Amino acid sequence: MVDANGEPIIGAGVLVPGTTNGATTDLDGVFSLRVDPGTSLEVSCIGYVTRRVAAAENMTIILQDDSEMLEETVVVGYGVQRKKLVTGSTVSVSGDKLAATHAVDAFGALQSQAAGVNIVQNSGQPGESYKVTIRGMGTAGSNTPLYVVDGVPNGSITALSPNDIESIDVLKDAASSAIYGARASNGVILVTTKKGKSGGRIQVTFDGYYGWQNANTNGVTPLNAKHWHTTSRAPANMIGPP
């Protein structure tokens, strides 16, 4: 499997649609898959346009660059750039992906969505704050990143609803976050909220969720004081009170 320039594509996925029968290309762009001739194969790789081809023996598959993905914009500290022109270490998460998690806060929605960003809640108590680190622990003191909401530095984004966020961009290296100076020593999280559009139609959405917790003893009767005293008696050979 090669790209438009004839270079081998490493790690591309080849899958028979509707099944778990698939393979991955090696360092030379080669894969091996046992299927009947003419079987439809779905070939995909990040940064390339997904194709469907018919299986054949000793076949060569050419994938084209995904120009739309390269034209996506990324928010950086000094403006907006095309994704293909960004040289710093950044990651962008769209608001649709955040809303799809059905989390109740922005940090919960961002968990596992951005590589290199570790978000941990120290306890399960409602309202408990999150500990956020970008690329690990940087100093012995505070490792909290700088939060910037619509261009305004903010202390946290806990109060933001995931449904109000257009996108979140994480600046992970010094080159991307240099404009913010020393405040950005632990990284920067840029949040862009949704805004109304001139001439657009009114849209109203509603999401509702509910849940409950209860103790499930599965029919087990707890011990009373007499049972506890009986089962916790000391052995006969023990010296002293039980």
C-alpha positions in Angstrom: 0.0 0.0 0.0 1.5 3.3 -1.1 0.5 7.0 -1.2 0.3 9.2 -4.3 4.1 9.6 -4.3 4.7 5.9 -4.2 5.9 5.9 -0.5 4.7 2.9 1.6 2.0 3.7 4.1 2.6 2.2 7.6 -0.2 1.2 9.9 -3.1 1.5 7.4 -6.1 -0.7 8.3 -7.6 -3.2 5.8 -11.0 -4.6 6.9 -13.7 -6.7 5.4 -16.8 -4.5 6.0 -19.2 -6.0 8.5 -16.7 -8.5 9.9 -13.7 -8.5 12.3 -11.5 -10.0 9.6 -8.7 -7.4 8.9 -5.0 -6.6 8.8 -2.6 -3.8 9.2 0.2 -2.8 6.9 3.8 -3.2 8.1 6.9 -1.0 7.6 6.9 -1.7 3.9 3.2 -1.0 3.5 2.5 -4.8 3.0 -0.4 -6.7 4.5 -1.7 -10.2 4.2 -5.4 -11.2 4.4 -7.2 -14.4 3.7 -10.4 -13.6 1.7 -12.1 -14.8 -1.5 -11.1 -13.0 -4.8 -13.4 -10.0 -5.4 -14.3 -9.5 -1.7 -14.8 -5.9 -0.9 -12.1 -4.4 1.3 -12.2 -1.1 3.2 -8.8 0.6 3.4 -8.3 3.5 5.9 -5.5 5.4 7.4 -5.4 8.8 9.3 -4.6 11.6 6.8 -5.8 9.6 3.8 -9.1 9.2 2.0 -10.8 5.9 2.9 -11.2 3.6 -0.1 -13.2 0.4 -0.9 -11.4 -2.0 -3.3 -12.0 -5.5 -4.6 -9.6 -8.1 -3.2 -7.0 -9.6 -5.6 -3.8 -11.4 -5.4 -0.6 -9.3 -5.2 -2.6 -6.1 -5.4 -1.3 -2.5 -5.0 -3.5 0.0 -3.3 -2.9 3.8 -3.6 -4.4 6.1 -1.0 -4.8 9.8 -1.7 -4.1 12.5 0.9 -7.2 13.8 2.7 -7.1 17.4 1.7 -10.1 18.3 3.9 -8.4 17.1 7.0 -5.3 19.2 6.1 -7.5 22.3 5.6 -9.0 22.1 9.1 -8.1 25.1 11.3 -6.4 25.0 14.6 -6.6 27.8 17.2 -3.2 28.8 18.5 -2.2 31.6 20.9 -1.7 34.2 18.1 -4.7 33.4 15.9 -6.0 30.6 13.7 -3.9 28.5 11.4 -4.5 25.7 9.0 -3.7 22.3 10.5 -1.1 21.5 7.8 0.9 24.7 8.6 1.1 24.2 12.4 4.6 23.3 13.5 4.0 23.3 17.2 2.5 20.6 19.4 -1.3 21.2 19.5 -4.4 19.1 19.7 -8.0 20.1 18.8 -11.3 18.6 20.0 -14.5 19.7 18.4 -17.6 20.5 20.4 -19.6 17.7 18.7 -17.1 15.1 20.2 -17.4 16.7 23.6 -21.3 16.8 23.5 -21.3 13.1 22.4 -19.8 12.0 25.7 -22.9 13.2 27.7 -20.7 14.5 30.5 -22.0 17.0 32.9 -18.9 19.3 32.8 -16.1 20.3 30.4 -13.4 18.3 32.1 -15.4 15.1 32.1 -16.0 15.6 28.4 -12.4 16.2 27.6 -11.1 13.1 29.4 -9.5 10.6 26.9 -10.2 13.0 24.1 -6.7 14.7 23.9 -3.4 12.9 23.7 -0.9 14.1 26.3 -3.6 15.6 28.6 -4.1 13.7 31.8 -7.4 14.5 33.6 -8.0 12.8 36.9 -10.8 13.2 39.5 -9.4 12.4 42.9 -12.7 11.1 44.3 -16.2 10.3 43.1 -17.8 12.9 45.3 -20.2 15.1 43.3 -18.6 18.5 42.6 -15.1 17.2 43.2 -12.5 19.1 41.2 -10.2 17.7 38.5 -6.4 17.6 38.4 -5.2 18.4 34.9 -1.6 18.0 33.7 -0.3 18.4 30.2 2.7 16.2 29.3 3.2 15.1 32.9 4.4 16.9 36.0 6.5 19.9 35.0 7.4 21.5 38.4 7.3 20.6 42.1 4.7 23.3 42.6 1.5 23.9 40.7 1.1 22.0 37.4 -2.2 23.6 36.5 -2.4 24.8 32.8 -3.6 28.2 31.8 -7.2 28.4 30.7 -8.3 30.9 28.1 -12.0 31.2 27.3 -12.8 33.2 24.1 -9.5 35.1 24.4 -9.9 35.9 28.1 -7.6 34.1 30.7 -9.8 32.2 33.2 -9.1 30.3 36.3 -11.0 27.1 35.3 -13.6 25.8 32.9 -15.6 23.8 35.4 -18.7 26.0 35.1 -18.8 25.6 31.3 -21.4 23.2 29.8 -20.0 20.9 27.1 -23.0 21.8 24.9 -21.8 25.5 25.0 -18.3 24.7 23.7 -17.5 25.1 20.0 -14.0 23.6 20.3 -11.1 23.1 22.7 -7.5 23.5 21.6 -4.6 22.4 23.8 -1.2 24.0 23.3 1.4 21.6 24.7 4.8 23.1 23.8 6.6 26.4 24.4 6.4 27.4 20.7 2.6 27.2 20.6 2.0 29.0 23.9 4.9 31.5 23.9 2.5 34.5 23.6 1.2 33.9 27.1 4.7 33.9 28.7 5.4 32.4 32.1 1.7 31.7 32.7 1.8 29.1 30.0 4.7 27.1 31.5 2.3 24.1 32.1 0.5 24.4 28.8 -2.6 26.3 27.6 -6.2 25.1 27.1 -8.0 27.4 24.7 -11.8 27.2 24.8 -14.0 28.7 22.0 -17.7 28.9 22.9 -20.6 28.8 20.5 -21.9 32.1 19.2 -25.0 33.1 17.3 -24.9 33.5 13.6 -26.4 36.5 11.7 -29.3 35.4 9.6 -29.4 31.9 11.1 -32.5 30.1 12.3 -33.4 29.7 15.9 -32.4 26.3 17.2 -33.5 24.8 20.5 -32.1 21.6 21.9 -32.8 19.7 25.0 -30.9 16.9 26.7 -32.2 15.1 29.8 -30.6 12.3 31.8 -31.4 10.8 35.1 -30.1 8.0 37.4 -30.4 6.6 40.8 -28.3 4.7 43.4 -29.6 2.2 45.9 -28.1 -0.5 48.1 -28.5 -4.0 46.6 -28.2 -6.7 49.3 -29.6 -9.5 47.0 -31.8 -10.8 49.8 -28.9 -11.0 52.4 -30.1 -10.2 55.9 -27.5 -8.2 57.9 -26.3 -9.5 61.3 -27.8 -8.2 64.4 -26.0 -7.7 67.7 -26.6 -11.2 68.9 -25.3 -12.8 65.7 -22.2 -10.5 65.7 -21.4 -11.5 69.3 -21.8 -15.2 68.4 -19.7 -15.2 65.3 -17.0 -13.0 66.8 -16.3 -15.0 70.0 -12.7 -15.7 70.7 -11.4 -19.4 70.4 -11.5 -21.3 73.6 -7.7 -21.4 73.9 -7.3 -17.6 73.7 -6.2 -16.0 77.0 -8.1 -12.9 78.0 -11.4 -11.4 77.0 -12.6 -11.9 73.3 
